Each structure stands twice: as structure tokens, then as C-alpha cells.
Amino acid sequence: MAGEPGFSCSLVIDVPFPTARLATVALQALSVDKELSPLVRRSFVVRAADADDGSDIAGGGSGGGDGDKTVLRTTYEATTNRMLRVSVNAFLDSVGLVLEVMEGLDVDVLEAEGGVPLEPHGPADAVAP
């Protein structure tokens, strides 16, 4: 990307999800937090895993035929490598949190996709009386 002078560092991150609904939920959750620095820009789209540039859902909008759009693409532009690294590290922490919440709360989707229902794994996960 790096189309504008001054924003010479860029990175594109694709995060695949099992369903289009989860990809859109992740986009909505992650786009709430704006970049704190004017030296960094970020944009999101939800797209098909094998999509060309013309089939994206920008900003989380949804229309007909979006069932195969399961990849959240995030594009970062920054003025320096350091600013890019700091922003991407924070973003990846947020993605990890979103995935943990999805795993913990969206059990019906995981079961529908052929996954195993989430249950405590042992005594460490059990709730004490």
C-alpha cells in the first residue's frame, strides 16, 4: 500500500475464520478501537479466502452472497517501522482476545461446524464449590 508520502511502511494481515459471521463479528469488535497515533493508519475488509481485490466487504457491511467471505484483512500503514510494529503488536493482542471470546461464547457455531462442545479440561478448569 504505502501510497501516500510519509506512510512508507505497510503490512497486510489476513486472519481466516470458520464462518463469514465470525469474520464480520471480529471486524466489528476490532474496528471499535481507533488508532491512537496519527502516524499509523489501519483499514479492515472481510473477503473470500481466494478473492481478488474486487470482492471485499469494507467496514463490515454485508450484502447477498457473503457466505464465503471468511477472511478478515487488515491493512496497516505507518511512517516508521517502529510505529508499525507497535500498532501491529497491539492489534494481534486484540485479535487473540477476540478469538478467545469467540471460542468461549460462540459454542453453537463451533458445534455446527463439526467441532466438539467446549467442556472443562480437568480439575484446574473446574469451579470449586
Summary of the structure (lengths in Angstrom):
residues: 129
radius of gyration: 17.3
end to end distance: 55.0
largest distance: 61.0
contacts: 321
relative contact order: 0.21
helix: 33%
strand: 20%
